[in-house]
Amino acid sequence: MSSRKKKRNTSGEVWIIVIIAILCLLACGLAVYLYWQTTDKKSDGRPVATEMSTGTDSTSVTATVTEITTEEITEAPDPEMEINEKISDRIAEMDIREKIGQMFFIRGNPDYDQTMFDTYNPGGVLLFGSDVQDKTYTELQDYIDNFQRMSGTPLLIGIDEEGGTVSRLSGNYNIVDQPFLSPRELYADGGMDEVIQDSHRKSTLLLDLGINVNFAPVVDYSTDIWDFMYERAFGDTIDETCEFAKEIVSAMNEDGMGSVLKHFPGYGSNGDTHTDIITDDRDYDTFASQDFLPFQSGIDAGAECVLVCHNIVTCMDSKWPASLSENVHNVLREKLGFIGVIITDDLAMDGVADFCGADTAAVQAILAGNDMMIVSDFYTQYDAVLQAVQDGTISEQRLDESVARILKWKYHLNILR
């Protein structure tokens, strides 16, 4: 009898344990349900605790989460888009005369007055030896600053400070202690590091004077010591010249100094277009496999201006000098992918004179695809372009394309803000 009683008690204990287990499972399920009701979930399903303290309503919690989400997904403003918008607004406010003026890089002249700048609105002023000789440091700063004060649109102030044979400042010992050496000489003495450091020194000096564009580097490839361009060119191999183009453009960009790659499409072993008409009969493959490469290297490094020479390059255009040739400009745009400012060499040089009169060179330069022209006879060239726009030879849209590139260059140099 005692044995049967013990068995019944064991069976009862089992049922009690089962009931307790069921109650525990129900309690756990309820706890999980309540937990998920008081949490948000991340996109991957993981819970994120929200603030549930007394007095915090659901609206404020939702607002907080929304703010965080919006902050996380909002992209930073695109600086180039902002610049483009500013440029569009600025161009929309400019009249035809102002747009034409921006396309001229005029030769410096102490006689320029407020009326000239108000009337013509030039895009830049290029300083020659006569502008810098015999001036003290402060006098040159004031000379340059006076141009900027008179100009309604901030100016590109340029100079040829290549070093060596073309160095406008080197003859003025009020400005420099000793002349700048050519890049070729610097490379022979101290390698590429010395060339780069020299570039930084020049940029620091020029910017302090108020000069924001150095018409350098020369990236023509020349190996014959009798070539006109040899002393101004850099390397004895094309790879050295390409490295030079990349490193100097990068150094100048780092300093905030405008660079100008010259002289496209490559000068080679030709003579001086300042005094002669030069014809280059080399084949296109020579340019594609050699002369274009340093320009491409500089463009890839961020150069925003390329200067086109006056050589007649027969494989691209046997009729016009490169500076006035639409074909040559198409090569620069389409083959090398250049989207910046294309500028002529000085249109007063003899290499242009036999092809265009003083009253038509700038018109042809614009039709060819130039954005800016270096001119010594500014007033004559300006009037010719104005007439060409008025009679429909040059469209206002064509002006707008060039002015947009010029203004973008000025924004990148922090001349415009």
C-alpha positions in Angstrom: 0.0 0.0 0.0 2.8 2.4 0.8 4.4 1.5 -2.6 1.3 2.6 -4.6 1.1 5.9 -2.7 4.7 6.8 -3.5 4.1 6.2 -7.3 1.0 8.5 -7.3 3.1 11.2 -5.6 5.8 10.9 -8.3 3.3 11.4 -11.1 1.9 14.5 -9.5 5.3 16.0 -9.2 5.9 15.5 -12.9 2.7 17.4 -13.8 3.7 20.3 -11.5 7.1 20.5 -13.2 5.4 20.6 -16.7 3.0 23.4 -15.7 5.9 25.4 -14.2 7.9 25.0 -17.5 4.9 26.1 -19.6 4.5 29.2 -17.3 8.2 30.0 -17.7 8.0 29.8 -21.5 4.9 32.1 -21.5 6.8 34.6 -19.3 9.8 34.6 -21.6 7.6 35.1 -24.6 5.9 38.0 -23.0 9.3 39.6 -22.0 10.5 39.3 -25.6 7.3 40.9 -26.9 7.6 43.8 -24.5 11.3 44.3 -25.4 10.6 44.5 -29.1 7.7 47.0 -28.5 10.1 49.4 -26.8 12.9 49.3 -29.4 13.4 50.5 -33.0 15.1 48.3 -35.5 18.1 49.0 -37.8 17.8 48.2 -41.4 19.4 44.8 -40.8 16.8 43.9 -38.2 19.0 44.5 -35.1 17.3 46.4 -32.3 18.4 49.9 -31.4 17.3 51.2 -28.0 15.3 54.4 -28.0 15.0 56.9 -25.2 11.9 55.9 -23.1 12.4 58.1 -20.1 9.4 59.7 -18.4 8.2 62.8 -20.3 9.7 61.9 -23.7 6.9 61.6 -26.3 6.9 59.5 -29.4 7.1 62.6 -31.7 10.4 63.8 -30.2 11.8 60.3 -30.5 10.8 60.1 -34.1 12.2 63.6 -34.8 15.6 62.6 -33.2 15.8 59.4 -35.3 14.8 61.4 -38.5 17.5 64.0 -37.8 20.2 61.3 -37.4 19.1 59.5 -40.5 19.0 62.7 -42.6 22.4 63.8 -41.4 23.9 60.4 -42.3 22.6 60.3 -45.8 23.0 64.0 -46.8 25.9 64.4 -49.2 28.4 67.2 -48.8 27.9 70.1 -51.3 29.8 69.7 -54.6 32.3 72.6 -54.8 32.4 72.4 -58.6 28.6 72.6 -58.9 28.6 75.7 -56.7 31.3 77.3 -58.8 29.4 76.5 -62.0 26.3 78.1 -60.6 28.2 81.2 -59.6 29.8 81.3 -63.1 26.4 81.0 -64.8 25.0 83.8 -62.7 28.0 86.0 -63.4 27.9 85.4 -67.1 24.2 86.2 -67.2 24.9 89.6 -65.7 27.7 90.4 -68.2 27.1 92.3 -71.5 28.8 91.5 -74.8 31.6 94.0 -74.2 32.5 92.5 -70.8 32.6 89.0 -72.2 34.9 90.0 -75.1 37.2 91.8 -72.7 37.6 88.7 -70.5 39.1 86.9 -73.5 42.1 89.2 -73.7 45.4 88.8 -71.8 46.7 92.3 -72.5 50.3 93.6 -72.3 51.0 95.6 -69.1 51.1 99.4 -69.5 51.5 102.1 -66.8 49.1 104.4 -68.8 46.1 102.2 -68.2 43.5 104.2 -66.3 40.0 103.6 -64.8 38.3 104.4 -68.0 40.2 101.7 -69.9 39.2 99.0 -67.4 35.6 100.2 -67.3 35.4 100.2 -71.1 37.2 97.0 -72.0 37.1 94.8 -68.8 40.2 92.7 -69.8 40.6 89.2 -68.4 44.3 89.5 -67.6 47.5 91.6 -67.7 50.8 90.1 -68.8 53.9 91.8 -67.4 57.0 92.2 -69.5 60.5 93.3 -68.6 59.6 97.0 -69.0 56.9 96.5 -66.3 59.3 95.2 -63.7 62.7 96.7 -64.4 64.0 99.3 -62.0 61.1 99.0 -59.6 61.5 98.3 -56.0 59.7 95.4 -54.4 57.0 97.7 -53.0 56.7 99.7 -56.2 56.0 96.5 -58.2 53.4 95.4 -55.7 51.7 98.7 -55.9 51.9 98.7 -59.8 50.1 95.3 -59.9 47.6 96.2 -57.2 46.6 99.3 -59.0 45.5 97.2 -62.0 43.4 95.0 -59.7 41.8 98.0 -58.0 40.7 99.4 -61.3 39.3 96.2 -62.7 35.7 95.3 -62.1 36.4 91.6 -62.5 39.5 90.4 -60.7 42.5 90.0 -63.1 44.8 87.2 -64.0 48.2 88.8 -63.6 50.8 86.9 -65.6 54.5 86.8 -66.2 57.1 84.7 -68.0 59.3 83.4 -65.2 60.6 80.2 -66.6 64.1 80.6 -65.3 67.2 80.8 -67.4 66.9 82.7 -70.7 63.3 83.8 -70.1 63.0 85.3 -66.6 61.4 88.7 -66.4 62.4 89.3 -62.8 66.0 88.1 -63.0 67.4 91.4 -64.2 66.0 93.3 -61.3 68.1 92.9 -58.2 65.7 94.9 -56.1 63.4 91.9 -56.5 65.7 88.8 -56.6 69.2 88.3 -55.2 70.2 86.3 -58.1 68.6 85.2 -61.4 66.5 82.1 -61.5 68.3 79.2 -63.2 66.7 77.2 -66.0 65.0 73.9 -65.0 67.6 72.1 -67.1 70.4 73.6 -65.1 68.6 72.9 -61.8 68.1 69.3 -62.7 71.7 68.8 -63.6 72.8 70.3 -60.2 70.2 68.8 -57.8 67.8 66.5 -59.6 64.0 66.8 -59.6 63.9 67.8 -56.0 65.8 70.9 -56.7 63.6 71.8 -59.7 60.5 71.4 -57.5 61.9 73.5 -54.7 62.8 76.2 -57.2 59.2 76.2 -58.4 57.9 76.7 -54.9 60.3 79.6 -54.3 59.2 81.3 -57.5 55.5 80.8 -56.7 55.9 82.2 -53.2 57.7 85.3 -54.6 55.3 85.9 -57.5 52.1 85.5 -55.3 53.5 87.9 -52.8 54.0 90.5 -55.6 50.4 89.9 -56.7 51.2 87.7 -59.7 48.9 84.7 -60.0 49.9 83.1 -63.3 53.4 82.0 -64.3 53.6 81.3 -68.0 55.5 78.1 -67.3 56.4 75.2 -67.6 57.9 74.8 -71.0 57.1 71.2 -71.9 58.5 71.1 -75.4 60.8 68.2 -76.1 64.2 69.3 -77.5 67.5 67.4 -77.5 69.7 69.3 -79.9 71.7 72.1 -78.3 71.3 74.2 -81.4 67.5 74.2 -81.2 65.9 77.5 -80.5 63.9 75.9 -77.6 66.7 73.8 -76.2 67.8 76.1 -73.3 64.1 76.6 -72.3 63.2 72.9 -72.7 63.8 70.4 -69.8 64.9 66.9 -70.4 67.1 64.8 -72.7 64.5 62.0 -72.7 60.7 62.2 -73.2 60.2 60.4 -69.8 62.1 63.1 -68.0 60.1 65.8 -69.7 56.8 64.1 -68.8 57.9 63.8 -65.2 58.9 67.5 -65.1 55.5 68.5 -66.5 53.7 66.5 -63.9 55.8 67.6 -60.9 55.9 71.3 -61.7 52.1 71.5 -62.4 51.5 69.7 -59.2 53.8 72.0 -57.3 52.2 75.1 -58.8 48.7 73.9 -58.0 49.8 73.2 -54.4 51.0 76.8 -54.1 47.9 78.2 -55.8 49.8 79.5 -58.8 48.4 79.3 -62.3 50.4 77.2 -64.7 50.6 77.5 -68.5 51.8 74.5 -70.5 53.6 75.7 -73.7 54.1 75.5 -76.6 51.4 73.1 -78.0 51.6 71.0 -80.1 55.3 70.9 -79.4 58.1 73.1 -80.7 60.6 70.5 -81.7 63.8 71.7 -83.4 62.1 74.6 -85.2 63.2 78.3 -85.3 61.8 81.4 -83.7 58.3 82.5 -84.6 58.9 85.9 -83.0 60.8 86.9 -86.2 59.9 84.2 -88.8 57.2 82.0 -90.2 58.0 78.5 -89.1 56.8 75.4 -90.8 57.0 72.0 -89.0 56.8 69.1 -91.5 57.0 66.2 -88.9 54.4 63.5 -89.3 51.5 63.1 -86.9 52.9 59.9 -85.3 55.9 61.8 -84.1 53.6 64.2 -82.2 51.4 61.4 -80.9 54.2 59.2 -79.6 56.5 62.0 -78.4 55.5 65.7 -78.3 52.0 65.3 -77.0 53.1 63.2 -74.0 54.4 65.9 -71.7 51.3 68.0 -72.4 49.2 65.0 -71.5 51.2 64.5 -68.3 50.7 68.2 -67.3 47.0 68.1 -68.2 46.5 64.9 -66.1 48.3 66.7 -63.2 45.7 69.5 -63.3 47.1 72.2 -65.6 44.3 74.6 -66.5 45.9 76.5 -69.3 47.7 75.5 -72.5 49.4 78.0 -74.8 49.4 77.2 -78.6 52.4 78.2 -80.7 52.5 79.9 -84.1 54.2 77.1 -86.0 52.5 75.8 -89.1 52.2 72.1 -88.3 51.5 70.6 -91.7 50.3 67.2 -90.5 47.4 68.9 -88.7 46.9 72.1 -90.8 49.1 73.2 -93.7 47.2 76.5 -94.1 47.1 78.2 -90.7 49.6 78.6 -87.8 48.7 76.3 -84.9 47.4 79.2 -82.9 44.9 80.0 -85.5 44.0 76.4 -86.6 40.8 74.8 -85.7 42.2 71.4 -86.5 45.1 71.8 -83.9 42.6 73.0 -81.2 40.4 70.0 -81.9 43.4 67.7 -81.3 44.0 69.4 -78.0 40.4 69.1 -76.9 39.5 65.7 -78.4 42.7 63.7 -78.4 44.2 65.0 -75.2 40.9 65.7 -73.4 41.8 69.2 -72.3 38.9 71.2 -70.9 40.6 74.2 -69.6 41.7 77.6 -71.1 43.5 77.6 -74.4 45.5 80.7 -75.1 47.5 82.0 -78.0 51.1 83.1 -78.0 51.3 86.9 -78.6 49.4 87.7 -81.8 51.8 90.5 -82.6 54.6 88.0 -83.4 55.8 87.7 -87.0 54.7 84.1 -87.2 51.1 85.4 -87.4 51.4 88.7 -89.3 51.5 87.2 -92.8 48.3 85.3 -92.2 46.1 87.8 -90.5 46.0 91.6 -90.3 46.1 93.4 -87.0 42.3 93.7 -87.2 41.5 90.1 -87.8 44.0 87.9 -85.9 41.9 87.8 -82.7 38.8 87.0 -84.6 40.4 84.0 -86.3 41.9 83.0 -83.0 38.5 82.7 -81.4 37.0 80.9 -84.5 39.9 78.4 -84.2 39.0 77.6 -80.6 41.1 79.9 -78.3 39.6 81.1 -75.1 42.2 83.9 -74.5 44.6 85.9 -76.7 47.8 87.5 -75.7 47.9 90.9 -77.6 50.0 93.9 -77.8 47.6 95.9 -80.0 44.7 95.4 -77.7 42.3 98.1 -78.8 42.5 97.2 -82.5 41.9 93.5 -81.8 39.1 94.2 -79.3 37.2 96.3 -81.8 37.5 93.7 -84.5 36.1 91.0 -82.2 33.2 93.3 -81.2 32.4 93.8 -84.8 32.6 90.1 -85.5 30.0 89.4 -82.8 27.7 92.2 -84.0 27.7 90.9 -87.5 27.2 87.3 -86.5 30.7 85.9 -87.4 31.2 85.0 -83.7 28.1 83.9 -81.7 27.5 85.0 -78.1 27.3 81.3 -77.2 30.8 81.0 -78.4 31.9 83.8 -76.1 30.0 82.3 -73.2 31.9 79.0 -73.6 35.3 80.7 -73.3 34.3 83.1 -70.5 33.0 80.1 -68.5 36.4 78.5 -68.7 38.3 81.7 -67.9 36.1 82.4 -64.8 36.4 78.8 -63.6 40.2 79.2 -63.7 39.9 82.4 -61.7 37.7 80.6 -59.1 40.2 77.7 -58.8 43.0 80.3 -58.2 40.8 82.0 -55.6 40.9 85.2 -57.6 37.1 85.0 -57.7 35.1 83.9 -54.7 
